[in-house]
């Protein structure tokens, strides 16, 4: 079984978040993507910035997913982090593996 996890990505707009989410699900790189607004405070090029962004939460294969997100994302350095799943409901994990497993098997 492939390593499953939660990947967090922020996008600069809801439109961009939906574009990335659709591409990930269509490519079987994510079984499900949730989009919700977040207020981000961060340092960029020496400045403190505040922006309303959209957080994408997806379950996927990280390296391929990262490449897809970077190709579609407008940010120079997008947030793309992964949290490994160590346990979960067996029926849900089976469904998740079936969705993202399509990319592994061809």
Phi and psi restraints in degrees (range 20) as a CNS / XPLOR table:
assign (resid 1 and name C) (resid 2 and name N)
       (resid 2 and name CA) (resid 2 and name C) 1.0 -65.8 20.0 2
assign (resid 2 and name N) (resid 2 and name CA)
       (resid 2 and name C) (resid 3 and name N) 1.0 151.7 20.0 2
assign (resid 2 and name C) (resid 3 and name N)
       (resid 3 and name CA) (resid 3 and name C) 1.0 -66.0 20.0 2
assign (resid 3 and name N) (resid 3 and name CA)
       (resid 3 and name C) (resid 4 and name N) 1.0 123.9 20.0 2
assign (resid 3 and name C) (resid 4 and name N)
       (resid 4 and name CA) (resid 4 and name C) 1.0 -100.5 20.0 2
assign (resid 4 and name N) (resid 4 and name CA)
       (resid 4 and name C) (resid 5 and name N) 1.0 150.7 20.0 2
assign (resid 4 and name C) (resid 5 and name N)
       (resid 5 and name CA) (resid 5 and name C) 1.0 -164.4 20.0 2
assign (resid 5 and name N) (resid 5 and name CA)
       (resid 5 and name C) (resid 6 and name N) 1.0 177.1 20.0 2
assign (resid 5 and name C) (resid 6 and name N)
       (resid 6 and name CA) (resid 6 and name C) 1.0 -105.7 20.0 2
assign (resid 6 and name N) (resid 6 and name CA)
       (resid 6 and name C) (resid 7 and name N) 1.0 128.2 20.0 2
assign (resid 6 and name C) (resid 7 and name N)
       (resid 7 and name CA) (resid 7 and name C) 1.0 -113.1 20.0 2
assign (resid 7 and name N) (resid 7 and name CA)
       (resid 7 and name C) (resid 8 and name N) 1.0 127.5 20.0 2
assign (resid 7 and name C) (resid 8 and name N)
       (resid 8 and name CA) (resid 8 and name C) 1.0 -104.4 20.0 2
assign (resid 8 and name N) (resid 8 and name CA)
       (resid 8 and name C) (resid 9 and name N) 1.0 130.9 20.0 2
assign (resid 8 and name C) (resid 9 and name N)
       (resid 9 and name CA) (resid 9 and name C) 1.0 -137.8 20.0 2
assign (resid 9 and name N) (resid 9 and name CA)
       (resid 9 and name C) (resid 10 and name N) 1.0 135.9 20.0 2
assign (resid 9 and name C) (resid 10 and name N)
       (resid 10 and name CA) (resid 10 and name C) 1.0 -105.4 20.0 2
assign (resid 10 and name N) (resid 10 and name CA)
       (resid 10 and name C) (resid 11 and name N) 1.0 147.7 20.0 2
assign (resid 10 and name C) (resid 11 and name N)
       (resid 11 and name CA) (resid 11 and name C) 1.0 -128.2 20.0 2
assign (resid 11 and name N) (resid 11 and name CA)
       (resid 11 and name C) (resid 12 and name N) 1.0 154.6 20.0 2
assign (resid 11 and name C) (resid 12 and name N)
       (resid 12 and name CA) (resid 12 and name C) 1.0 -77.1 20.0 2
assign (resid 12 and name N) (resid 12 and name CA)
       (resid 12 and name C) (resid 13 and name N) 1.0 -11.1 20.0 2
assign (resid 12 and name C) (resid 13 and name N)
       (resid 13 and name CA) (resid 13 and name C) 1.0 -156.2 20.0 2
assign (resid 13 and name N) (resid 13 and name CA)
       (resid 13 and name C) (resid 14 and name N) 1.0 162.4 20.0 2
assign (resid 13 and name C) (resid 14 and name N)
       (resid 14 and name CA) (resid 14 and name C) 1.0 -65.6 20.0 2
assign (resid 14 and name N) (resid 14 and name CA)
       (resid 14 and name C) (resid 15 and name N) 1.0 -35.9 20.0 2
assign (resid 14 and name C) (resid 15 and name N)
       (resid 15 and name CA) (resid 15 and name C) 1.0 -61.0 20.0 2
assign (resid 15 and name N) (resid 15 and name CA)
       (resid 15 and name C) (resid 16 and name N) 1.0 -47.4 20.0 2
assign (resid 15 and name C) (resid 16 and name N)
       (resid 16 and name CA) (resid 16 and name C) 1.0 -64.4 20.0 2
assign (resid 16 and name N) (resid 16 and name CA)
       (resid 16 and name C) (resid 17 and name N) 1.0 -41.6 20.0 2
assign (resid 16 and name C) (resid 17 and name N)
       (resid 17 and name CA) (resid 17 and name C) 1.0 -59.8 20.0 2
assign (resid 17 and name N) (resid 17 and name CA)
       (resid 17 and name C) (resid 18 and name N) 1.0 -43.6 20.0 2
assign (resid 17 and name C) (resid 18 and name N)
       (resid 18 and name CA) (resid 18 and name C) 1.0 -66.0 20.0 2
assign (resid 18 and name N) (resid 18 and name CA)
       (resid 18 and name C) (resid 19 and name N) 1.0 -38.7 20.0 2
assign (resid 18 and name C) (resid 19 and name N)
       (resid 19 and name CA) (resid 19 and name C) 1.0 -61.7 20.0 2
assign (resid 19 and name N) (resid 19 and name CA)
       (resid 19 and name C) (resid 20 and name N) 1.0 -49.0 20.0 2
assign (resid 19 and name C) (resid 20 and name N)
       (resid 20 and name CA) (resid 20 and name C) 1.0 -64.8 20.0 2
assign (resid 20 and name N) (resid 20 and name CA)
       (resid 20 and name C) (resid 21 and name N) 1.0 -45.2 20.0 2
assign (resid 20 and name C) (resid 21 and name N)
       (resid 21 and name CA) (resid 21 and name C) 1.0 -58.8 20.0 2
assign (resid 21 and name N) (resid 21 and name CA)
       (resid 21 and name C) (resid 22 and name N) 1.0 -47.8 20.0 2
assign (resid 21 and name C) (resid 22 and name N)
       (resid 22 and name CA) (resid 22 and name C) 1.0 -61.0 20.0 2
assign (resid 22 and name N) (resid 22 and name CA)
       (resid 22 and name C) (resid 23 and name N) 1.0 -43.1 20.0 2
assign (resid 22 and name C) (resid 23 and name N)
       (resid 23 and name CA) (resid 23 and name C) 1.0 -63.4 20.0 2
assign (resid 23 and name N) (resid 23 and name CA)
       (resid 23 and name C) (resid 24 and name N) 1.0 -39.1 20.0 2
assign (resid 23 and name C) (resid 24 and name N)
       (resid 24 and name CA) (resid 24 and name C) 1.0 -68.2 20.0 2
assign (resid 24 and name N) (resid 24 and name CA)
       (resid 24 and name C) (resid 25 and name N) 1.0 -43.3 20.0 2
assign (resid 24 and name C) (resid 25 and name N)
       (resid 25 and name CA) (resid 25 and name C) 1.0 -69.0 20.0 2
assign (resid 25 and name N) (resid 25 and name CA)
       (resid 25 and name C) (resid 26 and name N) 1.0 -43.3 20.0 2
assign (resid 25 and name C) (resid 26 and name N)
       (resid 26 and name CA) (resid 26 and name C) 1.0 -61.7 20.0 2
assign (resid 26 and name N) (resid 26 and name CA)
       (resid 26 and name C) (resid 27 and name N) 1.0 -32.2 20.0 2
assign (resid 26 and name C) (resid 27 and name N)
       (resid 27 and name CA) (resid 27 and name C) 1.0 -87.4 20.0 2
assign (resid 27 and name N) (resid 27 and name CA)
       (resid 27 and name C) (resid 28 and name N) 1.0 3.1 20.0 2
assign (resid 27 and name C) (resid 28 and name N)
       (resid 28 and name CA) (resid 28 and name C) 1.0 60.3 20.0 2
assign (resid 28 and name N) (resid 28 and name CA)
       (resid 28 and name C) (resid 29 and name N) 1.0 26.0 20.0 2
assign (resid 28 and name C) (resid 29 and name N)
       (resid 29 and name CA) (resid 29 and name C) 1.0 -89.0 20.0 2
assign (resid 29 and name N) (resid 29 and name CA)
       (resid 29 and name C) (resid 30 and name N) 1.0 -14.3 20.0 2
assign (resid 29 and name C) (resid 30 and name N)
       (resid 30 and name CA) (resid 30 and name C) 1.0 -142.3 20.0 2
assign (resid 30 and name N) (resid 30 and name CA)
       (resid 30 and name C) (resid 31 and name N) 1.0 139.4 20.0 2
assign (resid 30 and name C) (resid 31 and name N)
       (resid 31 and name CA) (resid 31 and name C) 1.0 -80.9 20.0 2
assign (resid 31 and name N) (resid 31 and name CA)
       (resid 31 and name C) (resid 32 and name N) 1.0 -36.5 20.0 2
assign (resid 31 and name C) (resid 32 and name N)
       (resid 32 and name CA) (resid 32 and name C) 1.0 -153.0 20.0 2
assign (resid 32 and name N) (resid 32 and name CA)
       (resid 32 and name C) (resid 33 and name N) 1.0 138.0 20.0 2
assign (resid 32 and name C) (resid 33 and name N)
       (resid 33 and name CA) (resid 33 and name C) 1.0 -124.8 20.0 2
assign (resid 33 and name N) (resid 33 and name CA)
       (resid 33 and name C) (resid 34 and name N) 1.0 126.1 20.0 2
assign (resid 33 and name C) (resid 34 and name N)
       (resid 34 and name CA) (resid 34 and name C) 1.0 -101.8 20.0 2
assign (resid 34 and name N) (resid 34 and name CA)
       (resid 34 and name C) (resid 35 and name N) 1.0 137.5 20.0 2
assign (resid 34 and name C) (resid 35 and name N)
       (resid 35 and name CA) (resid 35 and name C) 1.0 -120.5 20.0 2
assign (resid 35 and name N) (resid 35 and name CA)
       (resid 35 and name C) (resid 36 and name N) 1.0 127.2 20.0 2
assign (resid 35 and name C) (resid 36 and name N)
       (resid 36 and name CA) (resid 36 and name C) 1.0 -147.7 20.0 2
assign (resid 36 and name N) (resid 36 and name CA)
       (resid 36 and name C) (resid 37 and name N) 1.0 150.5 20.0 2
assign (resid 36 and name C) (resid 37 and name N)
       (resid 37 and name CA) (resid 37 and name C) 1.0 -74.7 20.0 2
assign (resid 37 and name N) (resid 37 and name CA)
       (resid 37 and name C) (resid 38 and name N) 1.0 143.2 20.0 2
assign (resid 37 and name C) (resid 38 and name N)
       (resid 38 and name CA) (resid 38 and name C) 1.0 -136.2 20.0 2
assign (resid 38 and name N) (resid 38 and name CA)
       (resid 38 and name C) (resid 39 and name N) 1.0 149.2 20.0 2
assign (resid 38 and name C) (resid 39 and name N)
       (resid 39 and name CA) (resid 39 and name C) 1.0 -98.2 20.0 2
assign (resid 39 and name N) (resid 39 and name CA)
       (resid 39 and name C) (resid 40 and name N) 1.0 116.3 20.0 2
assign (resid 39 and name C) (resid 40 and name N)
       (resid 40 and name CA) (resid 40 and name C) 1.0 -105.4 20.0 2
assign (resid 40 and name N) (resid 40 and name CA)
       (resid 40 and name C) (resid 41 and name N) 1.0 134.8 20.0 2
assign (resid 40 and name C) (resid 41 and name N)
       (resid 41 and name CA) (resid 41 and name C) 1.0 -120.6 20.0 2
assign (resid 41 and name N) (resid 41 and name CA)
       (resid 41 and name C) (resid 42 and name N) 1.0 124.1 20.0 2
assign (resid 41 and name C) (resid 42 and name N)
       (resid 42 and name CA) (resid 42 and name C) 1.0 -155.3 20.0 2
assign (resid 42 and name N) (resid 42 and name CA)
       (resid 42 and name C) (resid 43 and name N) 1.0 163.9 20.0 2
assign (resid 42 and name C) (resid 43 and name N)
       (resid 43 and name CA) (resid 43 and name C) 1.0 -100.7 20.0 2
assign (resid 43 and name N) (resid 43 and name CA)
       (resid 43 and name C) (resid 44 and name N) 1.0 128.2 20.0 2
assign (resid 43 and name C) (resid 44 and name N)
       (resid 44 and name CA) (resid 44 and name C) 1.0 -136.5 20.0 2
assign (resid 44 and name N) (resid 44 and name CA)
       (resid 44 and name C) (resid 45 and name N) 1.0 119.8 20.0 2
assign (resid 44 and name C) (resid 45 and name N)
       (resid 45 and name CA) (resid 45 and name C) 1.0 52.0 20.0 2
assign (resid 45 and name N) (resid 45 and name CA)
       (resid 45 and name C) (resid 46 and name N) 1.0 45.4 20.0 2
assign (resid 45 and name C) (resid 46 and name N)
       (resid 46 and name CA) (resid 46 and name C) 1.0 83.2 20.0 2
assign (resid 46 and name N) (resid 46 and name CA)
       (resid 46 and name C) (resid 47 and name N) 1.0 -5.0 20.0 2
assign (resid 46 and name C) (resid 47 and name N)
       (resid 47 and name CA) (resid 47 and name C) 1.0 -108.3 20.0 2
assign (resid 47 and name N) (resid 47 and name CA)
       (resid 47 and name C) (resid 48 and name N) 1.0 144.5 20.0 2
assign (resid 47 and name C) (resid 48 and name N)
       (resid 48 and name CA) (resid 48 and name C) 1.0 -86.1 20.0 2
assign (resid 48 and name N) (resid 48 and name CA)
       (resid 48 and name C) (resid 49 and name N) 1.0 123.7 20.0 2
assign (resid 48 and name C) (resid 49 and name N)
       (resid 49 and name CA) (resid 49 and name C) 1.0 -118.0 20.0 2
assign (resid 49 and name N) (resid 49 and name CA)
       (resid 49 and name C) (resid 50 and name N) 1.0 151.8 20.0 2
assign (resid 49 and name C) (resid 50 and name N)
       (resid 50 and name CA) (resid 50 and name C) 1.0 -131.4 20.0 2
assign (resid 50 and name N) (resid 50 and name CA)
       (resid 50 and name C) (resid 51 and name N) 1.0 127.6 20.0 2
assign (resid 50 and name C) (resid 51 and name N)
       (resid 51 and name CA) (resid 51 and name C) 1.0 -144.7 20.0 2
assign (resid 51 and name N) (resid 51 and name CA)
       (resid 51 and name C) (resid 52 and name N) 1.0 148.9 20.0 2
assign (resid 51 and name C) (resid 52 and name N)
       (resid 52 and name CA) (resid 52 and name C) 1.0 -86.6 20.0 2
assign (resid 52 and name N) (resid 52 and name CA)
       (resid 52 and name C) (resid 53 and name N) 1.0 121.7 20.0 2
assign (resid 52 and name C) (resid 53 and name N)
       (resid 53 and name CA) (resid 53 and name C) 1.0 -124.6 20.0 2
assign (resid 53 and name N) (resid 53 and name CA)
       (resid 53 and name C) (resid 54 and name N) 1.0 173.6 20.0 2
assign (resid 53 and name C) (resid 54 and name N)
       (resid 54 and name CA) (resid 54 and name C) 1.0 -112.3 20.0 2
assign (resid 54 and name N) (resid 54 and name CA)
       (resid 54 and name C) (resid 55 and name N) 1.0 131.0 20.0 2
assign (resid 54 and name C) (resid 55 and name N)
       (resid 55 and name CA) (resid 55 and name C) 1.0 -95.5 20.0 2
assign (resid 55 and name N) (resid 55 and name CA)
       (resid 55 and name C) (resid 56 and name N) 1.0 127.9 20.0 2
assign (resid 55 and name C) (resid 56 and name N)
       (resid 56 and name CA) (resid 56 and name C) 1.0 -103.6 20.0 2
assign (resid 56 and name N) (resid 56 and name CA)
       (resid 56 and name C) (resid 57 and name N) 1.0 130.6 20.0 2
assign (resid 56 and name C) (resid 57 and name N)
       (resid 57 and name CA) (resid 57 and name C) 1.0 -118.3 20.0 2
assign (resid 57 and name N) (resid 57 and name CA)
       (resid 57 and name C) (resid 58 and name N) 1.0 114.2 20.0 2
assign (resid 57 and name C) (resid 58 and name N)
       (resid 58 and name CA) (resid 58 and name C) 1.0 -131.6 20.0 2
assign (resid 58 and name N) (resid 58 and name CA)
       (resid 58 and name C) (resid 59 and name N) 1.0 158.7 20.0 2
assign (resid 58 and name C) (resid 59 and name N)
       (resid 59 and name CA) (resid 59 and name C) 1.0 -112.9 20.0 2
assign (resid 59 and name N) (resid 59 and name CA)
       (resid 59 and name C) (resid 60 and name N) 1.0 120.8 20.0 2
assign (resid 59 and name C) (resid 60 and name N)
       (resid 60 and name CA) (resid 60 and name C) 1.0 -165.6 20.0 2
assign (resid 60 and name N) (resid 60 and name CA)
       (resid 60 and name C) (resid 61 and name N) 1.0 -174.6 20.0 2
assign (resid 60 and name C) (resid 61 and name N)
       (resid 61 and name CA) (resid 61 and name C) 1.0 -89.6 20.0 2
assign (resid 61 and name N) (resid 61 and name CA)
       (resid 61 and name C) (resid 62 and name N) 1.0 116.8 20.0 2
assign (resid 61 and name C) (resid 62 and name N)
       (resid 62 and name CA) (resid 62 and name C) 1.0 -64.4 20.0 2
assign (resid 62 and name N) (resid 62 and name CA)
       (resid 62 and name C) (resid 63 and name N) 1.0 -54.3 20.0 2
assign (resid 62 and name C) (resid 63 and name N)
       (resid 63 and name CA) (resid 63 and name C) 1.0 -63.4 20.0 2
assign (resid 63 and name N) (resid 63 and name CA)
       (resid 63 and name C) (resid 64 and name N) 1.0 -40.4 20.0 2
assign (resid 63 and name C) (resid 64 and name N)
       (resid 64 and name CA) (resid 64 and name C) 1.0 -70.3 20.0 2
assign (resid 64 and name N) (resid 64 and name CA)
       (resid 64 and name C) (resid 65 and name N) 1.0 -40.8 20.0 2
assign (resid 64 and name C) (resid 65 and name N)
       (resid 65 and name CA) (resid 65 and name C) 1.0 -62.5 20.0 2
assign (resid 65 and name N) (resid 65 and name CA)
       (resid 65 and name C) (resid 66 and name N) 1.0 -43.8 20.0 2
assign (resid 65 and name C) (resid 66 and name N)
       (resid 66 and name CA) (resid 66 and name C) 1.0 -58.3 20.0 2
assign (resid 66 and name N) (resid 66 and name CA)
       (resid 66 and name C) (resid 67 and name N) 1.0 -45.6 20.0 2
assign (resid 66 and name C) (resid 67 and name N)
       (resid 67 and name CA) (resid 67 and name C) 1.0 -61.4 20.0 2
assign (resid 67 and name N) (resid 67 and name CA)
       (resid 67 and name C) (resid 68 and name N) 1.0 -41.2 20.0 2
assign (resid 67 and name C) (resid 68 and name N)
       (resid 68 and name CA) (resid 68 and name C) 1.0 -64.9 20.0 2
assign (resid 68 and name N) (resid 68 and name CA)
       (resid 68 and name C) (resid 69 and name N) 1.0 -45.8 20.0 2
assign (resid 68 and name C) (resid 69 and name N)
       (resid 69 and name CA) (resid 69 and name C) 1.0 -61.8 20.0 2
assign (resid 69 and name N) (resid 69 and name CA)
       (resid 69 and name C) (resid 70 and name N) 1.0 -46.6 20.0 2
assign (resid 69 and name C) (resid 70 and name N)
       (resid 70 and name CA) (resid 70 and name C) 1.0 -61.4 20.0 2
assign (resid 70 and name N) (resid 70 and name CA)
       (resid 70 and name C) (resid 71 and name N) 1.0 -35.6 20.0 2
assign (resid 70 and name C) (resid 71 and name N)
       (resid 71 and name CA) (resid 71 and name C) 1.0 -68.4 20.0 2
assign (resid 71 and name N) (resid 71 and name CA)
       (resid 71 and name C) (resid 72 and name N) 1.0 -30.1 20.0 2
assign (resid 71 and name C) (resid 72 and name N)
       (resid 72 and name CA) (resid 72 and name C) 1.0 -98.7 20.0 2
assign (resid 72 and name N) (resid 72 and name CA)
       (resid 72 and name C) (resid 73 and name N) 1.0 -15.5 20.0 2
assign (resid 72 and name C) (resid 73 and name N)
       (resid 73 and name CA) (resid 73 and name C) 1.0 -83.3 20.0 2
assign (resid 73 and name N) (resid 73 and name CA)
       (resid 73 and name C) (resid 74 and name N) 1.0 146.7 20.0 2
assign (resid 73 and name C) (resid 74 and name N)
       (resid 74 and name CA) (resid 74 and name C) 1.0 -85.7 20.0 2
assign (resid 74 and name N) (resid 74 and name CA)
       (resid 74 and name C) (resid 75 and name N) 1.0 -18.3 20.0 2
assign (resid 74 and name C) (resid 75 and name N)
       (resid 75 and name CA) (resid 75 and name C) 1.0 -78.2 20.0 2
assign (resid 75 and name N) (resid 75 and name CA)
       (resid 75 and name C) (resid 76 and name N) 1.0 145.2 20.0 2
assign (resid 75 and name C) (resid 76 and name N)
       (resid 76 and name CA) (resid 76 and name C) 1.0 -66.5 20.0 2
assign (resid 76 and name N) (resid 76 and name CA)
       (resid 76 and name C) (resid 77 and name N) 1.0 -40.6 20.0 2
assign (resid 76 and name C) (resid 77 and name N)
       (resid 77 and name CA) (resid 77 and name C) 1.0 -130.3 20.0 2
assign (resid 77 and name N) (resid 77 and name CA)
       (resid 77 and name C) (resid 78 and name N) 1.0 82.6 20.0 2
assign (resid 77 and name C) (resid 78 and name N)
       (resid 78 and name CA) (resid 78 and name C) 1.0 -74.8 20.0 2
assign (resid 78 and name N) (resid 78 and name CA)
       (resid 78 and name C) (resid 79 and name N) 1.0 150.1 20.0 2
assign (resid 78 and name C) (resid 79 and name N)
       (resid 79 and name CA) (resid 79 and name C) 1.0 -72.7 20.0 2
assign (resid 79 and name N) (resid 79 and name CA)
       (resid 79 and name C) (resid 80 and name N) 1.0 120.9 20.0 2
assign (resid 79 and name C) (resid 80 and name N)
       (resid 80 and name CA) (resid 80 and name C) 1.0 -142.7 20.0 2
assign (resid 80 and name N) (resid 80 and name CA)
       (resid 80 and name C) (resid 81 and name N) 1.0 100.1 20.0 2
assign (resid 80 and name C) (resid 81 and name N)
       (resid 81 and name CA) (resid 81 and name C) 1.0 -127.4 20.0 2
assign (resid 81 and name N) (resid 81 and name CA)
       (resid 81 and name C) (resid 82 and name N) 1.0 152.9 20.0 2
assign (resid 81 and name C) (resid 82 and name N)
       (resid 82 and name CA) (resid 82 and name C) 1.0 -123.6 20.0 2
assign (resid 82 and name N) (resid 82 and name CA)
       (resid 82 and name C) (resid 83 and name N) 1.0 144.1 20.0 2
assign (resid 82 and name C) (resid 83 and name N)
       (resid 83 and name CA) (resid 83 and name C) 1.0 -123.3 20.0 2
assign (resid 83 and name N) (resid 83 and name CA)
       (resid 83 and name C) (resid 84 and name N) 1.0 117.8 20.0 2
assign (resid 83 and name C) (resid 84 and name N)
       (resid 84 and name CA) (resid 84 and name C) 1.0 -69.2 20.0 2
assign (resid 84 and name N) (resid 84 and name CA)
       (resid 84 and name C) (resid 85 and name N) 1.0 141.4 20.0 2
assign (resid 84 and name C) (resid 85 and name N)
       (resid 85 and name CA) (resid 85 and name C) 1.0 -85.0 20.0 2
assign (resid 85 and name N) (resid 85 and name CA)
       (resid 85 and name C) (resid 86 and name N) 1.0 127.2 20.0 2
assign (resid 85 and name C) (resid 86 and name N)
       (resid 86 and name CA) (resid 86 and name C) 1.0 -102.3 20.0 2
assign (resid 86 and name N) (resid 86 and name CA)
       (resid 86 and name C) (resid 87 and name N) 1.0 -18.6 20.0 2
assign (resid 86 and name C) (resid 87 and name N)
       (resid 87 and name CA) (resid 87 and name C) 1.0 -165.1 20.0 2
assign (resid 87 and name N) (resid 87 and name CA)
       (resid 87 and name C) (resid 88 and name N) 1.0 164.6 20.0 2
assign (resid 87 and name C) (resid 88 and name N)
       (resid 88 and name CA) (resid 88 and name C) 1.0 178.0 20.0 2
assign (resid 88 and name N) (resid 88 and name CA)
       (resid 88 and name C) (resid 89 and name N) 1.0 175.5 20.0 2
assign (resid 88 and name C) (resid 89 and name N)
       (resid 89 and name CA) (resid 89 and name C) 1.0 -62.7 20.0 2
assign (resid 89 and name N) (resid 89 and name CA)
       (resid 89 and name C) (resid 90 and name N) 1.0 121.7 20.0 2
assign (resid 89 and name C) (resid 90 and name N)
       (resid 90 and name CA) (resid 90 and name C) 1.0 -53.6 20.0 2
assign (resid 90 and name N) (resid 90 and name CA)
       (resid 90 and name C) (resid 91 and name N) 1.0 -43.4 20.0 2
assign (resid 90 and name C) (resid 91 and name N)
       (resid 91 and name CA) (resid 91 and name C) 1.0 -62.4 20.0 2
assign (resid 91 and name N) (resid 91 and name CA)
       (resid 91 and name C) (resid 92 and name N) 1.0 -39.0 20.0 2
assign (resid 91 and name C) (resid 92 and name N)
       (resid 92 and name CA) (resid 92 and name C) 1.0 -67.1 20.0 2
assign (resid 92 and name N) (resid 92 and name CA)
       (resid 92 and name C) (resid 93 and name N) 1.0 -45.2 20.0 2
assign (resid 92 and name C) (resid 93 and name N)
       (resid 93 and name CA) (resid 93 and name C) 1.0 -63.0 20.0 2
assign (resid 93 and name N) (resid 93 and name CA)
       (resid 93 and name C) (resid 94 and name N) 1.0 -35.5 20.0 2
assign (resid 93 and name C) (resid 94 and name N)
       (resid 94 and name CA) (resid 94 and name C) 1.0 -64.5 20.0 2
assign (resid 94 and name N) (resid 94 and name CA)
       (resid 94 and name C) (resid 95 and name N) 1.0 -44.3 20.0 2
assign (resid 94 and name C) (resid 95 and name N)
       (resid 95 and name CA) (resid 95 and name C) 1.0 -62.0 20.0 2
assign (resid 95 and name N) (resid 95 and name CA)
       (resid 95 and name C) (resid 96 and name N) 1.0 -45.3 20.0 2
assign (resid 95 and name C) (resid 96 and name N)
       (resid 96 and name CA) (resid 96 and name C) 1.0 -60.1 20.0 2
assign (resid 96 and name N) (resid 96 and name CA)
       (resid 96 and name C) (resid 97 and name N) 1.0 -47.3 20.0 2
assign (resid 96 and name C) (resid 97 and name N)
       (resid 97 and name CA) (resid 97 and name C) 1.0 -61.1 20.0 2
assign (resid 97 and name N) (resid 97 and name CA)
       (resid 97 and name C) (resid 98 and name N) 1.0 -39.9 20.0 2
assign (resid 97 and name C) (resid 98 and name N)
       (resid 98 and name CA) (resid 98 and name C) 1.0 -62.0 20.0 2
assign (resid 98 and name N) (resid 98 and name CA)
       (resid 98 and name C) (resid 99 and name N) 1.0 -37.3 20.0 2
assign (resid 98 and name C) (resid 99 and name N)
       (resid 99 and name CA) (resid 99 and name C) 1.0 -72.3 20.0 2
assign (resid 99 and name N) (resid 99 and name CA)
       (resid 99 and name C) (resid 100 and name N) 1.0 -52.0 20.0 2
assign (resid 99 and name C) (resid 100 and name N)
       (resid 100 and name CA) (resid 100 and name C) 1.0 -82.5 20.0 2
assign (resid 100 and name N) (resid 100 and name CA)
       (resid 100 and name C) (resid 101 and name N) 1.0 -18.5 20.0 2
assign (resid 100 and name C) (resid 101 and name N)
       (resid 101 and name CA) (resid 101 and name C) 1.0 -66.9 20.0 2
assign (resid 101 and name N) (resid 101 and name CA)
       (resid 101 and name C) (resid 102 and name N) 1.0 -19.8 20.0 2
assign (resid 101 and name C) (resid 102 and name N)
       (resid 102 and name CA) (resid 102 and name C) 1.0 -60.3 20.0 2
assign (resid 102 and name N) (resid 102 and name CA)
       (resid 102 and name C) (resid 103 and name N) 1.0 -33.5 20.0 2
assign (resid 102 and name C) (resid 103 and name N)
       (resid 103 and name CA) (resid 103 and name C) 1.0 -71.7 20.0 2
assign (resid 103 and name N) (resid 103 and name CA)
       (resid 103 and name C) (resid 104 and name N) 1.0 -31.4 20.0 2
assign (resid 103 and name C) (resid 104 and name N)
       (resid 104 and name CA) (resid 104 and name C) 1.0 -73.5 20.0 2
assign (resid 104 and name N) (resid 104 and name CA)
       (resid 104 and name C) (resid 105 and name N) 1.0 -44.9 20.0 2
assign (resid 104 and name C) (resid 105 and name N)
       (resid 105 and name CA) (resid 105 and name C) 1.0 -84.9 20.0 2
assign (resid 105 and name N) (resid 105 and name CA)
       (resid 105 and name C) (resid 106 and name N) 1.0 -7.0 20.0 2
